[in-house]
Amino acid sequence: MSAADQTPTTPRIIALMNQKGGVGKTTTTVNLGSVLSQAGKRVCLIDLDPQAHLTLHLGVDDEQIDCTVYDLLVDPQCTAEQAIVHARENLDAILAEVDLAGAEPELAAVDDRQRILRRKFDVIADRYDYVLIDCPPSLGLLTLNALALAHEVVVPMQAHFLALQGVGKLLETVGLVCQRVNPKLRVSGVVLCMHESQTTLAKEVLADLDAFFEASRQQDVPWRDCQVLRPPVRRNIKLAEAPSFGQTILEYEPSCPGAKDYVELAASVVALGGAALGVKTHAGADAALPIEDDAAQRKRATPHATGNGVPAVKSAAGQVEPKPMDAPVTPEQQQAADAAIRAARVAAPEPDAGAQTEK
């Protein structure tokens, strides 16, 4: 049965976003969606990355694809209904193609272009319990369309120093979008991918993130309720192998550490919405899904005080260096949306060499 062929509901729409490439956005989008769908949730995945890696990961036959997210954005006649592809039981998808890279210049003269996806998807949104959006590794118009549609942002990242720096820029972008495009948007969680918990660096980055978000609880910022979601997803070669077979990790190797991590991570994501999750793996065994309470999810630590609402990082000399916020954008809505793109745009780094290789 298609995820769309069921009773209407109010979905949680989550954009998985990081301007750095190779950090696990697509892997997390696909495998969270897989776990949720196997738990009986109605899920839709949206591939907004011109690399179309989510599309490849799902292994959907080209003959099933009549309309992609590119058509949905640039063709006024294309509807979300036409773009939906039934990928798995309870799992639908709107897929991508390489032409998506040309969508931004094609839409340059279109009014309110940052809300095209939202206007079209709203028609079918109530068919799903969860909508997960795989954003491109950049802060341009495609990402802005994702943020205009989403209710929440989840940030997949690695526990590295440069990744911690990038979180500050990402939070600035979310703040700008909240001001001008989607006031209800919030950052609900950070997912640590390819995690190596035994390293000192990973422990320090995790402590800094926990401390920063704890210090934000009393601030009027979109990330005031954000948590570092547990468990982190361990580095596991099976997660890198699964896409080449067009399979999710629960289909490819349901007993591997990566599968177990994503099952428990899905429980944490569901718990953010005040619910619980039960799921059977592809092997048929019930998965244990412990859900931590807020106190267990957060590590209590003395925060680095920066005073400007973004994470502080340590210099080589051990000094805390706050990352300054950009100046406010102009009040005109369309100009503000364009200014947000220009102000937040950064060159997307190349994925780390061997980032998905097991060590």
C-alpha positions as CSV (number, residue, x, y, z in Angstrom):
1,M,0.0,0.0,0.0
2,S,1.2,3.5,-0.8
3,A,1.8,5.8,2.1
4,A,-0.6,8.2,0.5
5,D,-3.5,5.8,0.5
6,Q,-4.4,6.3,4.1
7,T,-6.3,8.6,6.5
8,P,-5.2,12.3,6.5
9,T,-3.1,13.6,9.3
10,T,-0.8,16.4,10.3
11,P,2.8,15.5,9.4
12,R,6.1,16.4,10.9
13,I,8.1,17.9,8.1
14,I,11.9,17.7,8.8
15,A,14.6,19.2,6.6
16,L,18.0,17.4,7.0
17,M,20.4,20.1,6.4
18,N,24.2,20.8,6.5
19,Q,26.1,23.0,4.0
20,K,29.0,20.6,4.3
21,G,29.0,17.6,2.0
22,G,29.7,14.0,2.9
23,V,28.4,14.2,6.5
24,G,25.6,11.6,6.2
25,K,22.5,13.7,5.2
26,T,21.3,11.3,2.5
27,T,22.2,8.1,4.5
28,T,20.3,9.5,7.5
29,T,17.3,10.6,5.5
30,V,16.8,7.3,3.7
31,N,17.4,5.1,6.8
32,L,15.3,7.2,9.2
33,G,12.5,7.0,6.6
34,S,13.0,3.3,6.3
35,V,12.7,2.7,10.0
36,L,9.7,4.9,10.4
37,S,7.9,3.3,7.5
38,Q,8.5,-0.2,8.8
39,A,7.1,1.0,12.1
40,G,3.9,1.7,10.3
41,K,4.4,5.5,9.9
42,R,3.4,7.0,6.5
43,V,6.6,8.6,5.2
44,C,7.5,10.8,2.2
45,L,11.1,11.5,1.3
46,I,12.0,14.5,-0.9
47,D,15.3,14.5,-2.8
48,L,16.4,18.2,-3.2
49,D,20.0,17.4,-3.9
50,P,21.0,17.7,-7.6
51,Q,23.4,14.8,-7.1
52,A,20.2,12.7,-6.7
53,H,21.9,10.4,-4.2
54,L,18.7,9.7,-2.3
55,T,17.1,8.6,-5.6
56,L,20.0,6.2,-6.2
57,H,19.9,5.0,-2.6
58,L,16.3,3.9,-3.0
59,G,17.0,2.0,-6.2
60,V,13.8,3.2,-7.9
61,D,13.4,2.0,-11.4
62,D,13.7,4.9,-13.9
63,E,10.4,3.7,-15.6
64,Q,8.6,4.6,-12.4
65,I,9.7,8.2,-12.5
66,D,7.5,10.5,-14.7
67,C,8.0,13.7,-12.8
68,T,10.9,14.8,-10.5
69,V,11.3,17.6,-8.0
70,Y,12.9,19.6,-10.8
71,D,9.7,19.5,-12.8
72,L,7.7,20.3,-9.6
73,L,9.7,23.5,-9.1
74,V,10.0,24.8,-12.7
75,D,6.8,23.5,-14.4
76,P,3.7,25.3,-13.2
77,Q,1.5,22.5,-14.5
78,C,3.4,19.7,-12.6
79,T,1.7,18.7,-9.3
80,A,3.0,17.0,-6.2
81,E,0.6,14.1,-6.9
82,Q,2.3,13.5,-10.3
83,A,5.7,13.6,-8.7
84,I,5.0,11.0,-6.0
85,V,6.7,7.6,-6.5
86,H,5.8,4.6,-4.3
87,A,9.2,3.3,-3.2
88,R,8.4,0.9,-0.4
89,E,5.5,-0.1,1.8
90,N,4.4,3.1,3.6
91,L,7.3,4.9,1.9
92,D,6.7,7.4,-0.9
93,A,9.3,9.7,-2.5
94,I,9.7,12.7,-4.7
95,L,12.9,12.1,-6.6
96,A,15.6,14.2,-8.2
97,E,17.7,14.3,-11.4
98,V,20.9,16.2,-12.4
99,D,18.8,18.8,-14.2
100,L,17.9,20.1,-10.7
101,A,21.2,22.0,-10.7
102,G,19.7,24.3,-13.3
103,A,16.5,25.1,-11.3
104,E,17.9,28.1,-9.5
105,P,18.7,30.3,-12.5
106,E,15.5,29.2,-14.2
107,L,13.5,30.5,-11.3
108,A,15.4,33.8,-10.9
109,A,12.5,35.8,-12.3
110,V,9.7,33.9,-10.5
111,D,7.9,35.7,-7.7
112,D,7.9,34.1,-4.3
113,R,10.2,31.4,-5.6
114,Q,11.3,30.3,-2.2
115,R,7.8,28.9,-1.4
116,I,7.1,26.9,-4.6
117,L,7.7,23.6,-3.0
118,R,5.6,24.5,0.0
119,R,2.6,25.7,-2.1
120,K,2.6,22.5,-4.2
121,F,3.3,20.0,-1.4
122,D,0.8,21.4,1.0
123,V,-2.0,19.9,-1.2
124,I,-0.9,16.3,-0.2
125,A,1.0,16.9,3.1
126,D,-1.8,15.5,5.3
127,R,-1.4,12.1,3.8
128,Y,1.8,11.5,5.7
129,D,3.0,11.2,9.3
130,Y,6.6,12.2,8.4
131,V,8.1,14.1,5.5
132,L,11.9,14.0,5.4
133,I,13.8,16.4,3.0
134,D,17.3,15.7,1.9
135,C,18.8,19.1,1.3
136,P,21.8,19.9,-1.0
137,P,25.2,20.8,0.5
138,S,24.7,24.5,-0.1
139,L,22.6,27.4,1.2
140,G,20.8,28.4,-2.0
141,L,17.3,28.5,-3.4
142,L,16.8,24.7,-3.2
143,T,17.6,24.7,0.5
144,L,15.4,27.8,1.1
145,N,12.5,25.9,-0.5
146,A,13.1,23.1,1.9
147,L,13.2,25.4,4.9
148,A,10.0,27.2,3.8
149,L,8.2,23.8,3.7
150,A,9.7,22.3,6.9
151,H,8.6,22.6,10.5
152,E,11.9,21.3,11.9
153,V,15.6,21.1,10.9
154,V,17.8,18.2,11.9
155,V,21.5,18.6,11.3
156,P,23.6,15.6,10.5
157,M,27.3,16.2,11.1
158,Q,30.5,14.7,12.1
159,A,32.2,15.4,15.5
160,H,35.0,17.5,13.9
161,F,36.3,21.0,14.6
162,L,35.4,22.4,11.2
163,A,31.9,20.9,11.3
164,L,31.4,22.6,14.6
165,Q,32.4,25.9,13.0
166,G,29.8,25.2,10.2
167,V,27.0,24.8,12.7
168,G,27.2,28.5,13.5
169,K,26.7,29.5,9.9
170,L,23.8,27.1,9.5
171,L,22.1,28.5,12.6
172,E,22.4,32.0,11.2
173,T,20.7,30.8,8.0
174,V,17.8,29.3,10.0
175,G,17.5,32.5,11.9
176,L,17.2,34.5,8.7
177,V,14.6,32.1,7.3
178,C,12.6,32.4,10.5
179,Q,12.6,36.2,10.2
180,R,11.4,36.4,6.6
181,V,10.1,33.2,5.2
182,N,9.0,30.6,7.9
183,P,8.6,32.0,11.4
184,K,7.6,28.6,12.8
185,L,10.8,26.8,11.7
186,R,12.9,25.4,14.5
187,V,16.1,23.3,14.9
188,S,15.1,20.2,16.8
189,G,18.1,18.0,16.7
190,V,21.7,17.2,15.7
191,V,22.7,13.7,14.5
192,L,26.3,12.7,14.8
193,C,27.3,10.5,11.9
194,M,30.3,8.3,11.2
195,H,31.0,8.7,14.9
196,E,34.1,7.5,16.7
197,S,33.2,7.8,20.3
198,Q,36.7,6.6,21.5
199,T,38.5,9.7,20.2
200,T,39.2,12.7,22.4
201,L,38.1,15.1,19.6
202,A,34.7,13.5,19.3
203,K,34.1,13.7,23.1
204,E,35.1,17.4,23.2
205,V,32.9,18.4,20.2
206,L,30.0,16.5,21.7
207,A,30.5,18.2,25.1
208,D,30.7,21.6,23.3
209,L,27.4,21.0,21.4
210,D,25.6,19.8,24.5
211,A,26.8,22.9,26.4
212,F,25.9,25.3,23.7
213,F,22.3,24.0,23.3
214,E,21.9,23.9,27.0
215,A,22.9,27.5,27.2
216,S,20.3,28.4,24.6
217,R,17.3,27.1,26.6
218,Q,16.3,30.5,27.8
219,Q,17.0,32.4,24.6
220,D,14.5,33.4,22.0
221,V,16.2,31.5,19.1
222,P,15.0,28.7,16.8
223,W,17.4,26.2,18.4
224,R,16.4,26.7,22.0
225,D,14.9,23.2,22.2
226,C,17.5,21.5,20.1
227,Q,19.2,18.3,21.4
228,V,22.1,16.2,20.3
229,L,20.2,13.1,19.5
230,R,21.3,9.7,20.8
231,P,22.7,7.4,19.9
232,P,25.3,8.7,17.5
233,V,25.6,6.7,14.3
234,R,28.8,4.7,14.4
235,R,31.1,4.5,11.5
236,N,30.1,1.3,9.7
237,I,31.0,0.1,6.2
238,K,27.6,-1.5,5.7
239,L,26.1,1.9,5.6
240,A,28.4,2.8,2.7
241,E,27.7,-0.4,0.8
242,A,23.9,-0.4,1.0
243,P,23.3,2.4,-1.6
244,S,25.2,0.5,-4.3
245,F,22.5,-2.2,-4.0
246,G,19.7,0.3,-4.0
247,Q,18.7,-0.8,-0.5
248,T,18.2,0.7,2.9
249,I,20.3,-0.6,5.8
250,L,17.4,-2.6,7.2
251,E,17.1,-4.4,3.8
252,Y,20.8,-4.8,3.3
253,E,22.2,-5.8,6.7
254,P,19.6,-5.4,9.5
255,S,21.8,-6.8,12.2
256,C,24.8,-4.5,11.6
257,P,25.7,-1.7,14.1
258,G,24.5,1.0,11.6
259,A,21.1,-0.5,11.4
260,K,20.8,-0.8,15.1
261,D,21.9,2.9,15.5
262,Y,19.3,4.1,13.0
263,V,16.5,2.1,14.7
264,E,17.3,3.7,18.0
265,L,17.9,7.1,16.5
266,A,14.4,7.0,14.9
267,A,13.0,6.4,18.3
268,S,14.7,9.5,19.5
269,V,13.3,11.5,16.6
270,V,9.8,10.3,17.3
271,A,10.3,11.1,21.0
272,L,10.9,14.7,20.1
273,G,7.3,14.8,19.0
274,G,6.1,13.2,22.3
275,A,5.4,9.7,20.8
276,A,6.9,6.3,21.0
277,L,8.1,3.9,18.2
278,G,8.1,0.2,17.7
279,V,9.5,-1.5,14.6
280,K,10.4,-4.9,13.3
281,T,13.7,-5.2,11.4
282,H,13.9,-7.0,8.1
283,A,15.1,-10.1,9.9
284,G,11.8,-10.1,11.8
285,A,13.1,-9.5,15.3
286,D,11.6,-6.8,17.4
287,A,14.1,-3.9,17.9
288,A,14.7,-2.6,21.4
289,L,14.0,1.2,21.2
290,P,15.0,2.8,24.5
291,I,13.9,6.5,24.5
292,E,15.8,8.8,26.8
293,D,14.1,11.6,28.6
294,D,15.3,15.2,28.3
295,A,17.7,14.9,31.2
296,A,19.4,11.9,29.7
297,Q,19.5,13.4,26.2
298,R,21.4,16.5,27.4
299,K,24.9,16.6,29.0
300,R,25.0,19.2,31.7
301,A,28.1,21.3,31.3
302,T,29.2,24.9,31.8
303,P,28.6,26.6,28.4
304,H,31.0,28.8,26.6
305,A,29.4,32.3,26.9
306,T,29.6,34.0,23.5
307,G,26.7,36.4,23.9
308,N,25.6,36.2,20.3
309,G,23.6,33.0,20.1
310,V,26.0,30.8,18.0
311,P,28.5,28.1,19.2
312,A,31.9,29.2,20.5
313,V,34.9,27.2,19.4
314,K,38.4,26.9,20.8
315,S,41.4,28.3,19.0
316,A,44.7,26.5,18.9
317,A,45.7,28.5,21.9
318,G,42.7,27.2,23.8
319,Q,40.9,30.6,23.8
320,V,37.1,30.7,23.2
321,E,36.4,32.5,19.9
322,P,32.7,33.4,19.3
323,K,31.4,33.5,15.7
324,P,29.8,36.9,15.0
325,M,26.3,37.1,13.6
326,D,25.6,38.8,10.2
327,A,23.8,42.1,10.1
328,P,20.0,42.0,9.6
329,V,18.7,41.8,6.0
330,T,16.4,44.4,4.4
331,P,12.7,44.3,5.3
332,E,11.3,43.7,1.8
333,Q,10.3,40.0,1.8
334,Q,11.6,39.0,-1.6
335,Q,14.7,41.0,-1.3
336,A,15.2,39.6,2.2
337,A,14.9,36.0,0.9
338,D,17.5,36.7,-1.8
339,A,19.8,38.4,0.7
340,A,19.5,35.5,3.0
341,I,20.8,33.2,0.3
342,R,23.7,35.5,-0.6
343,A,24.6,36.2,3.0
344,A,24.5,32.6,4.0
345,R,25.9,31.0,0.9
346,V,29.3,29.3,1.4
347,A,31.3,27.1,-0.9
348,A,30.3,23.5,-0.1
349,P,33.5,21.6,0.8
350,E,34.4,18.4,-0.9
351,P,33.4,15.3,1.1
352,D,36.1,14.0,3.3
353,A,38.2,11.4,1.6
354,G,37.2,8.0,2.8
355,A,34.5,9.5,4.9
356,Q,32.4,6.3,4.6
357,T,35.2,3.9,5.0
358,E,35.2,1.7,8.1
359,K,38.2,2.1,10.4
